[in-house]
Amino acid sequence: MNKLFLMLFLLISLSASGQTVDVWEGEHLKYNAKYGIIKGGEVVINSKRVRYQNDDCYNVKIDMYAIGLVDDIFHFHDIFESYFSTKTMMPYLFVRDAHEGKYTAFEKVFYHDTYIESTLKGRFETGKRYYDLVSSIFALRRMDWSRLKEGDEIIFPIYFDEKIFDVKIIYTGKVDLKMNRKIYHCRQFTPVFTGTGMFSKNGVNICFSDDYKRKPVLIKVNFKVGSFKVELVE
């Protein structure tokens, strides 16, 4: 279950916008996570603008936690937080505070131009500066989608846990969704994850609001048996 929540966080981090304005400054987003009809968790994203390392930065915090019976069984609560430049969108500091059953970890990761330093794992040579999981959300929200056509692919590299992840995202067109008594006009994308056989043929779909904010509205993960959904609440 803890790996599933981490994967869902990665999916949420693949949102995008053609705008360069600070639409996320002071943003508050909340999601329900469901397996079938059972609500098993929540995800909350908060952001603000701060000064850090003598630079104008965004401070973004993502809080993921299980609730109800799922929490009674798995006791999952992870917090990810990032400080990254408003100009380059590159991170200075990434913090992970993990509580996953009996496993707990607190880690600070400091990002530099050619290497990364972790309070848990020491120094990791990268050769260049990479995004962290959180800053990648907002770097992608600055991308221009105006020329995207169905079938186009986007590859975005991020660093996490001493690994570089090259996530390929395929644009699959526009769709209208009815949720929470609202109609959302969305763009739909399909991330491609290699090295796992846990998904069905059309394993993962992500829908974003087709407006200047490009909010992640719905994430659906199709397993061999059943499906998992993360739905925007507010």
BAFI-3210 file (N, C-alpha, C; in Angstrom, 3 decimals, decimal comma, padded with zeros to 6 digits):
// residues 234
n [1|2|3|4|5|6|7|8|9|10|11|12|13|14|15|16|17|18|19|20|21|22|23|24|25|26|27|28|29|30|31|32|33|34|35|36|37|38|39|40|41|42|43|44|45|46|47|48|49|50|51|52|53|54|55|56|57|58|59|60|61|62|63|64|65|66|67|68|69|70|71|72|73|74|75|76|77|78|79|80|81|82|83|84|85|86|87|88|89|90|91|92|93|94|95|96|97|98|99|100|101|102|103|104|105|106|107|108|109|110|111|112|113|114|115|116|117|118|119|120|121|122|123|124|125|126|127|128|129|130|131|132|133|134|135|136|137|138|139|140|141|142|143|144|145|146|147|148|149|150|151|152|153|154|155|156|157|158|159|160|161|162|163|164|165|166|167|168|169|170|171|172|173|174|175|176|177|178|179|180|181|182|183|184|185|186|187|188|189|190|191|192|193|194|195|196|197|198|199|200|201|202|203|204|205|206|207|208|209|210|211|212|213|214|215|216|217|218|219|220|221|222|223|224|225|226|227|228|229|230|231|232|233|234]
n.u [000,822|002,000|003,793|001,975|000,675|002,863|003,323|000,942|001,280|003,409|002,055|000,207|001,982|002,395|001,188|000,277|000,703|000,093|000,718|002,700|002,247|001,758|-000,181|-000,427|000,281|-000,378|-002,129|-004,513|-005,187|-007,229|-007,641|-009,496|-008,738|-009,577|-010,303|-011,992|-015,189|-014,441|-013,243|-009,983|-007,933|-006,401|-005,136|-003,360|-002,429|-000,485|000,683|003,067|004,697|008,077|011,176|014,270|017,568|018,530|016,895|013,905|011,420|009,275|007,444|006,306|004,050|003,146|000,812|000,093|-002,101|-003,463|-006,834|-009,477|-010,364|-008,256|-006,135|-006,059|-005,027|-002,659|-001,377|-000,408|001,331|002,692|004,760|005,775|007,971|009,090|011,522|011,931|013,295|011,591|012,257|013,909|012,743|014,089|015,093|016,151|015,961|014,632|012,297|011,453|009,130|008,379|005,966|005,195|003,535|005,465|007,742|009,702|011,003|013,044|014,162|016,370|017,119|019,576|019,929|022,269|024,280|025,758|025,634|023,996|023,053|022,214|020,711|020,395|021,589|023,923|026,238|025,391|026,347|025,324|025,883|024,448|021,838|018,832|015,218|013,195|010,634|008,473|009,004|008,925|006,241|005,450|007,202|006,390|003,845|004,317|004,793|004,185|001,296|000,015|000,596|000,363|-000,436|-002,630|-001,136|001,391|004,498|005,920|008,876|010,125|012,672|013,357|014,879|014,990|015,450|018,108|017,973|017,386|014,479|013,045|010,231|007,798|005,211|002,171|000,133|-003,332|-005,607|-008,774|-011,351|-014,546|-015,535|-017,750|-018,036|-018,526|-020,873|-020,250|-019,143|-016,195|-014,014|-011,443|-007,977|-006,383|-003,920|-001,484|000,719|003,647|004,834|007,605|008,876|007,098|004,424|001,939|-000,196|-003,172|-003,802|-004,451|-003,184|-002,819|-004,409|-004,596|-006,322|-006,562|-007,703|-008,922|-008,002|-006,520|-005,350|-004,835|-005,389|-004,837|-007,411|-008,538|-007,194|-006,724|-006,016|-005,604|-005,639|-004,706|-006,793|-009,528|-009,597|-007,986|-008,666|-007,978|-009,488|-010,257|-011,252|-011,418]
n.v [-001,205|001,262|001,736|002,067|004,473|006,217|005,963|007,076|009,672|010,405|010,368|012,444|014,509|015,090|017,289|020,158|023,434|026,035|028,545|031,235|032,716|033,084|030,981|029,098|030,221|030,395|028,317|025,735|022,403|019,535|016,011|012,965|009,573|006,511|003,047|001,140|001,483|002,288|004,715|005,392|007,142|010,457|013,332|016,309|019,457|022,283|025,603|028,337|031,550|032,362|033,626|032,143|030,934|033,407|033,922|034,304|032,066|029,141|027,501|024,415|022,047|018,690|016,561|013,330|010,791|007,870|006,850|005,885|002,436|001,598|003,137|002,080|-000,420|-000,030|002,327|004,760|007,729|010,236|013,051|015,387|017,998|021,019|023,506|025,760|027,629|030,506|031,452|029,637|027,258|025,194|023,015|023,798|022,584|019,545|017,813|014,887|013,295|010,419|007,997|004,881|002,288|000,267|001,448|004,363|007,524|010,383|012,801|015,168|016,675|018,250|020,225|020,718|022,126|020,067|017,888|016,085|016,222|014,195|013,896|011,354|009,568|010,578|011,907|012,301|012,033|013,878|015,268|017,273|019,666|018,477|018,161|017,832|015,635|017,295|019,924|019,316|019,191|021,857|022,919|021,547|022,591|024,958|024,454|024,715|023,758|024,216|023,340|020,634|017,411|014,589|011,612|012,656|012,759|013,376|013,648|013,554|014,098|013,247|013,379|011,038|009,364|008,485|007,860|008,364|009,154|008,702|009,659|008,871|010,530|010,293|012,193|012,063|013,376|015,281|015,319|015,157|015,298|014,212|015,052|015,294|016,771|018,519|019,578|018,870|020,118|018,585|017,705|014,716|012,405|009,768|008,259|006,264|003,481|001,520|-001,820|-002,980|-005,215|-004,772|-003,328|-003,083|-003,238|-000,565|001,120|003,558|006,667|010,191|013,167|016,610|019,884|021,803|024,578|027,764|027,123|024,365|022,186|019,037|016,779|014,190|011,005|007,824|004,524|001,494|-001,726|-005,234|-006,464|-004,683|-001,095|002,056|005,282|008,791|011,671|015,074|017,235|019,860]
n.w [000,000|000,745|-001,361|-003,396|-002,696|-002,965|-005,709|-006,655|-005,826|-007,493|-009,917|-009,561|-009,590|-012,256|-013,528|-015,659|-017,246|-019,593|-018,753|-017,378|-015,197|-011,623|-010,833|-008,892|-006,481|-003,125|-003,425|-002,740|-002,760|-002,636|-002,422|-002,778|-002,243|-003,668|-003,597|-005,662|-004,409|-001,955|000,198|000,858|001,500|001,619|-000,139|000,140|-001,124|-000,627|-001,224|-001,181|-001,461|-000,790|000,702|000,118|000,427|-000,464|-002,632|-004,581|-003,908|-004,218|-001,748|-001,320|-000,105|000,200|001,427|002,293|003,286|004,840|005,684|007,985|007,830|006,206|007,191|009,764|009,229|007,651|008,498|007,202|006,419|004,709|004,108|001,756|000,905|-000,656|-001,554|-004,074|-006,864|-008,101|-010,558|-012,085|-011,444|-010,298|-007,624|-004,248|-001,778|-000,574|001,360|003,101|005,102|006,416|007,314|007,396|008,157|010,206|009,378|009,431|008,399|008,159|006,027|004,572|001,514|-000,294|-003,100|-005,710|-008,403|-009,678|-008,026|-005,335|-001,932|000,786|003,990|004,922|003,071|002,113|-000,327|-003,760|-007,026|-009,813|-012,142|-013,334|-012,551|-011,177|-011,081|-008,102|-006,720|-006,003|-007,033|-009,698|-010,322|-010,599|-012,430|-014,698|-014,895|-016,056|-018,668|-022,239|-023,718|-026,047|-028,624|-028,605|-029,897|-030,298|-029,205|-028,976|-027,132|-023,922|-022,130|-018,930|-016,662|-013,276|-010,011|-007,397|-004,376|-004,891|-007,601|-011,117|-012,746|-015,791|-016,919|-019,224|-020,874|-022,511|-024,605|-024,838|-025,741|-025,504|-022,942|-021,327|-017,970|-015,390|-012,163|-008,660|-008,932|-010,966|-014,239|-015,781|-018,144|-019,723|-020,359|-021,336|-020,239|-020,501|-018,495|-018,915|-017,409|-016,950|-016,348|-014,578|-013,891|-012,854|-013,801|-015,892|-019,498|-020,365|-018,250|-016,654|-016,324|-016,579|-015,896|-016,599|-015,769|-018,434|-018,599|-017,648|-015,234|-015,117|-013,335|-011,724|-012,079|-012,104|-011,434|-012,590|-011,905|-013,350|-012,357|-012,671|-011,413|-010,487|-009,691|-008,924|-007,767|-007,752|-006,806|-007,410|-004,826|-003,790]
ca.u [000,000|002,836|004,299|000,857|000,489|003,983|003,078|-000,127|001,884|004,143|001,084|-000,309|003,029|002,551|000,264|000,958|-000,035|000,761|000,863|003,874|001,812|001,820|-001,543|-000,391|000,653|-001,479|-003,046|-004,868|-005,883|-007,493|-008,071|-009,880|-008,187|-010,552|-010,130|-013,385|-016,065|-013,933|-012,321|-008,895|-006,923|-006,525|-003,919|-003,544|-001,306|-000,490|001,868|003,216|005,936|008,961|012,584|015,125|018,876|018,577|016,185|012,455|011,146|008,008|007,469|005,135|003,944|002,166|000,509|-000,651|-002,350|-004,569|-007,886|-010,410|-009,879|-006,946|-005,160|-005,952|-004,213|-001,349|-000,789|000,404|001,279|003,918|004,772|006,847|008,029|010,176|011,807|012,551|013,364|010,494|012,789|014,375|011,932|014,986|014,994|017,251|015,781|013,498|012,151|010,505|008,821|007,621|005,449|004,567|003,536|006,558|008,863|009,692|012,232|013,050|015,313|016,522|017,965|020,021|020,221|023,314|024,350|026,328|025,505|022,923|023,448|021,103|021,044|020,367|022,346|025,166|026,383|025,058|026,776|024,307|026,423|023,662|020,782|017,567|014,058|012,710|009,255|007,530|009,266|008,549|004,841|005,266|007,942|005,517|002,694|004,728|004,981|003,210|000,592|-000,815|000,902|000,287|-001,376|-002,825|-000,011|002,665|005,115|006,748|009,759|010,540|013,547|013,416|015,732|014,383|015,991|019,335|017,647|016,828|013,305|012,617|008,831|007,221|003,790|001,546|-001,086|-004,371|-006,731|-009,678|-012,454|-015,398|-015,786|-018,755|-017,620|-018,924|-021,941|-019,668|-018,583|-014,828|-013,431|-010,096|-007,032|-006,045|-002,567|-001,195|002,122|004,085|005,758|008,234|009,416|006,080|003,312|000,793|-001,289|-003,803|-003,281|-004,550|-002,953|-002,911|-004,934|-004,642|-007,087|-006,287|-008,670|-008,479|-008,051|-005,185|-004,786|-004,391|-005,410|-005,130|-008,796|-008,785|-006,160|-007,286|-005,023|-006,283|-004,836|-005,205|-008,095|-009,970|-008,994|-007,746|-008,909|-007,724|-010,416|-010,189|-012,374|-011,487]
ca.v [000,000|002,449|001,959|002,547|005,881|006,920|006,001|008,026|011,001|010,655|010,678|013,781|015,469|015,258|018,289|021,133|024,608|026,880|029,870|031,509|033,455|032,270|030,519|028,199|030,917|030,297|027,276|024,640|021,351|018,364|014,857|011,701|008,375|005,434|001,748|000,778|002,463|002,518|005,825|004,894|008,119|011,820|014,031|017,757|020,227|023,703|026,303|029,755|032,166|032,696|033,882|031,038|031,012|034,719|033,816|034,158|030,635|028,559|026,453|023,577|020,901|017,680|015,722|012,137|009,962|006,909|007,131|004,801|001,060|001,528|003,668|001,116|-001,558|000,304|003,456|005,474|009,188|010,786|014,474|015,848|019,459|021,501|024,919|025,852|028,977|030,943|031,774|028,437|026,133|024,169|022,954|023,945|021,670|018,632|017,163|013,780|012,822|009,218|007,087|003,826|001,127|000,320|002,177|005,819|008,146|011,829|013,077|016,427|016,533|019,558|020,132|021,586|022,070|018,814|016,807|016,166|015,742|013,720|013,673|009,915|008,749|011,216|012,643|011,583|012,821|013,915|015,868|018,478|019,873|017,826|018,499|016,834|015,227|018,386|021,007|018,867|019,545|023,240|023,100|021,059|023,477|026,100|024,027|025,158|022,614|024,695|022,631|019,186|016,622|013,250|010,717|013,290|012,271|014,269|012,906|014,462|013,410|013,723|012,619|010,650|008,166|008,113|007,343|009,281|008,580|009,306|009,301|009,223|010,848|010,362|012,999|011,251|014,171|015,968|014,528|015,824|014,458|014,651|014,687|016,222|017,607|019,484|019,091|019,342|019,976|018,147|017,048|013,421|011,922|008,419|007,976|004,901|002,977|000,266|-002,662|-003,466|-005,908|-004,654|-002,609|-003,636|-002,674|000,889|001,134|004,812|007,831|011,405|014,241|017,944|020,881|022,457|026,022|028,293|026,568|022,993|021,400|017,598|016,566|012,764|010,028|006,474|003,467|000,233|-002,897|-006,475|-006,643|-003,464|000,180|003,013|006,618|009,971|012,662|016,413|017,616|021,324]
ca.w [000,000|000,775|-002,704|-004,201|-002,422|-003,575|-007,147|-006,900|-005,704|-008,723|-010,965|-009,311|-009,913|-013,694|-014,051|-016,490|-017,658|-020,558|-018,188|-016,565|-014,022|-010,416|-010,530|-007,747|-005,257|-002,180|-003,885|-001,836|-003,494|-001,808|-003,209|-002,146|-002,878|-003,527|-004,247|-005,895|-003,772|-000,607|000,370|001,690|001,837|001,131|-000,532|000,235|-001,646|-000,266|-001,730|-000,863|-001,964|000,334|000,392|000,555|-000,221|-001,112|-003,907|-004,505|-004,052|-003,815|-000,736|-001,602|000,795|-000,203|002,587|001,876|004,458|004,816|006,654|008,276|007,940|005,555|008,146|010,869|008,787|007,083|009,220|006,209|006,394|004,143|003,767|000,877|000,877|-001,503|-001,772|-005,391|-007,416|-008,956|-011,889|-012,800|-010,958|-009,784|-006,162|-003,302|-000,646|-000,595|002,667|003,176|006,448|006,067|008,336|006,593|009,034|011,178|008,776|009,507|007,907|007,947|005,170|003,853|000,332|-000,769|-004,536|-006,246|-009,872|-010,182|-007,052|-004,353|-000,611|001,601|005,389|005,172|002,133|001,722|-001,586|-004,994|-008,182|-010,859|-013,363|-013,598|-011,556|-011,497|-010,267|-007,161|-007,017|-005,832|-007,983|-011,041|-010,528|-010,990|-013,674|-015,763|-015,021|-016,881|-020,048|-023,225|-024,312|-027,151|-029,870|-028,420|-030,689|-029,752|-029,468|-028,642|-025,905|-023,112|-021,220|-017,864|-015,703|-011,907|-009,101|-006,125|-003,739|-005,608|-008,933|-012,089|-013,374|-017,045|-017,053|-020,519|-020,772|-023,835|-024,651|-025,474|-026,197|-024,588|-022,412|-020,338|-016,801|-014,440|-010,811|-007,603|-009,480|-011,879|-015,486|-015,982|-019,472|-019,367|-021,251|-020,749|-020,484|-020,038|-018,170|-019,216|-016,393|-017,367|-015,285|-013,657|-014,526|-011,961|-014,433|-017,074|-020,747|-020,234|-016,812|-015,915|-017,043|-015,777|-016,532|-016,068|-016,208|-019,666|-018,403|-017,388|-014,004|-015,382|-012,097|-011,836|-011,675|-011,863|-011,754|-012,496|-012,058|-013,636|-012,043|-013,245|-010,775|-009,827|-010,059|-007,852|-008,264|-006,934|-007,323|-006,856|-003,975|-003,742]
c.u [000,862|003,418|003,209|000,640|001,616|003,781|001,997|000,379|002,655|003,203|000,528|000,721|003,224|001,536|001,011|000,069|000,762|001,017|002,186|003,512|001,770|000,425|-001,565|-000,032|-000,548|-002,489|-003,273|-005,694|-006,047|-008,084|-008,518|-009,272|-009,126|-010,082|-011,516|-014,282|-015,577|-012,953|-011,237|-007,865|-007,232|-005,152|-004,219|-002,274|-001,485|000,797|001,863|004,563|006,752|010,322|013,404|016,423|019,016|017,914|014,681|012,104|009,680|008,287|006,176|005,182|002,832|002,025|-000,385|-000,862|-003,533|-005,581|-008,702|-009,746|-008,496|-005,860|-004,975|-005,012|-002,787|-000,652|000,147|000,202|002,640|003,730|005,993|006,795|009,244|010,275|012,525|012,372|012,146|010,962|013,111|013,527|012,783|015,011|016,305|017,184|014,510|013,465|011,116|010,373|007,864|007,230|004,616|004,595|004,604|007,766|008,663|011,025|012,023|014,321|015,227|017,494|018,274|020,506|021,251|023,417|024,852|026,213|024,349|023,435|022,210|021,564|021,029|021,367|023,607|025,092|026,111|025,406|025,731|024,832|025,679|022,580|019,478|016,442|013,847|011,255|008,280|007,757|008,905|007,086|004,739|006,108|007,085|004,296|003,040|004,941|003,868|002,595|-000,129|-000,581|000,817|-000,772|-001,493|-001,691|001,337|003,170|005,954|007,582|010,319|011,384|013,495|014,359|014,947|015,025|017,169|019,068|017,132|015,678|012,972|011,190|008,310|005,724|003,233|000,257|-002,148|-005,652|-007,587|-010,830|-013,244|-015,714|-016,871|-018,379|-018,115|-019,943|-021,420|-019,244|-017,201|-014,404|-011,933|-009,260|-006,547|-004,655|-002,400|000,300|002,442|005,145|006,296|008,692|008,391|004,951|002,031|-000,412|-001,912|-003,261|-003,307|-004,414|-003,243|-003,445|-005,013|-005,388|-006,812|-007,323|-008,101|-008,714|-006,662|-004,548|-004,255|-004,321|-005,565|-006,525|-009,047|-007,573|-006,776|-006,199|-005,760|-005,331|-005,385|-006,597|-008,446|-009,238|-008,887|-007,909|-008,521|-008,516|-010,255|-011,443|-012,546|-010,149]
c.v [001,263|002,759|002,503|004,032|006,710|007,039|007,020|009,451|011,361|011,029|012,075|014,830|015,683|016,240|019,342|022,314|025,394|028,269|029,988|032,376|032,502|031,810|029,636|028,914|030,962|029,227|026,208|023,633|020,146|017,259|013,722|010,552|007,205|004,175|001,161|001,855|002,849|003,686|005,413|005,923|009,492|012,368|015,521|018,451|021,689|024,358|027,763|030,242|032,656|033,135|032,720|031,093|032,305|034,716|033,804|032,712|030,322|027,510|025,665|022,341|019,980|016,665|014,577|011,233|009,026|007,297|005,865|003,446|000,912|002,044|002,713|-000,036|-001,137|001,476|004,267|006,982|009,710|012,266|014,751|017,366|019,908|023,015|025,026|027,245|029,303|031,235|030,512|027,211|024,986|024,194|023,262|022,877|020,853|017,894|016,049|013,331|011,646|008,416|006,044|002,521|001,266|001,097|003,683|006,349|009,639|012,170|014,476|016,203|017,928|019,424|021,177|021,363|020,730|017,649|017,099|015,598|015,395|013,503|012,196|009,142|009,412|011,893|011,738|012,473|012,728|014,470|017,119|018,574|019,248|018,402|017,433|016,516|016,396|019,501|020,614|019,182|020,914|023,610|022,666|021,950|024,745|025,710|024,544|023,939|022,991|023,929|021,110|018,561|015,234|012,325|011,332|012,801|013,355|013,387|013,884|013,719|014,050|012,835|012,319|009,369|007,594|007,476|008,476|008,560|009,362|008,844|009,784|009,399|011,014|011,174|012,254|012,035|014,771|015,067|015,386|014,845|015,067|014,118|015,742|017,246|018,721|018,783|019,711|019,071|019,741|017,749|015,782|012,964|010,519|008,274|006,513|004,506|001,620|-000,523|-003,112|-004,123|-005,794|-003,997|-003,424|-002,911|-001,163|001,242|002,419|005,908|009,013|012,474|015,555|018,922|021,649|023,963|026,493|027,726|025,152|022,160|019,914|017,341|015,111|011,949|008,656|005,458|002,147|-000,943|-004,111|-006,793|-005,343|-002,228|001,075|004,399|007,681|011,107|013,995|016,704|019,127|021,915]
c.w [000,000|-000,600|-003,612|-003,965|-003,021|-005,068|-007,477|-006,753|-006,961|-009,857|-010,785|-009,706|-011,387|-014,267|-014,843|-016,817|-018,660|-020,015|-017,443|-015,366|-012,839|-010,016|-009,288|-006,450|-004,308|-002,534|-002,811|-002,628|-002,576|-002,666|-002,296|-002,935|-002,599|-004,235|-004,422|-005,320|-002,380|-000,605|001,345|002,091|001,275|000,789|-000,507|-000,241|-001,268|-000,763|-001,298|-001,397|-000,781|-000,199|000,957|-000,244|-001,034|-002,485|-003,621|-004,825|-003,769|-002,757|-000,897|-000,710|000,313|000,932|002,132|003,085|004,221|005,879|006,903|008,426|007,314|006,497|009,318|010,508|008,426|007,775|008,309|006,325|005,923|003,838|002,904|000,824|000,080|-001,454|-003,108|-005,978|-008,271|-010,374|-012,674|-012,503|-010,423|-008,261|-005,447|-002,213|-000,838|000,742|002,560|004,622|006,288|007,298|007,603|007,382|010,100|010,658|008,933|008,991|007,786|007,189|004,586|002,699|-000,200|-002,211|-004,937|-007,758|-010,399|-009,203|-006,101|-003,038|000,213|003,038|005,748|004,336|001,604|000,367|-002,786|-006,169|-009,292|-012,182|-013,788|-012,542|-012,046|-010,637|-009,198|-007,502|-006,965|-006,853|-009,408|-011,352|-011,175|-012,205|-014,856|-015,948|-015,807|-018,341|-020,947|-023,901|-025,602|-028,451|-029,736|-029,318|-030,064|-030,176|-029,176|-027,289|-025,242|-022,188|-020,193|-016,835|-014,315|-011,104|-007,834|-005,635|-004,527|-006,965|-009,806|-012,788|-014,641|-017,317|-018,403|-020,365|-022,178|-023,742|-025,443|-025,778|-025,099|-024,166|-021,429|-019,220|-015,934|-013,067|-009,832|-008,093|-010,375|-013,163|-015,654|-017,431|-019,276|-020,576|-020,557|-021,198|-019,909|-019,765|-018,444|-018,192|-016,833|-016,145|-014,261|-014,429|-013,736|-012,625|-015,553|-018,303|-020,731|-018,761|-016,092|-016,829|-016,091|-016,557|-015,806|-016,590|-017,402|-019,560|-018,008|-016,124|-014,184|-014,097|-012,417|-011,271|-011,291|-012,281|-011,556|-012,819|-012,206|-013,384|-012,793|-012,690|-010,058|-010,296|-008,839|-008,438|-007,246|-007,552|-006,619|-006,042|-003,967|-004,140]
res [m|n|k|l|f|l|m|l|f|l|l|i|s|l|s|a|s|g|q|t|v|d|v|w|e|g|e|h|l|k|y|n|a|k|y|g|i|i|k|g|g|e|v|v|i|n|s|k|r|v|r|y|q|n|d|d|c|y|n|v|k|i|d|m|y|a|i|g|l|v|d|d|i|f|h|f|h|d|i|f|e|s|y|f|s|t|k|t|m|m|p|y|l|f|v|r|d|a|h|e|g|k|y|t|a|f|e|k|v|f|y|h|d|t|y|i|e|s|t|l|k|g|r|f|e|t|g|k|r|y|y|d|l|v|s|s|i|f|a|l|r|r|m|d|w|s|r|l|k|e|g|d|e|i|i|f|p|i|y|f|d|e|k|i|f|d|v|k|i|i|y|t|g|k|v|d|l|k|m|n|r|k|i|y|h|c|r|q|f|t|p|v|f|t|g|t|g|m|f|s|k|n|g|v|n|i|c|f|s|d|d|y|k|r|k|p|v|l|i|k|v|n|f|k|v|g|s|f|k|v|e|l|v|e]
***
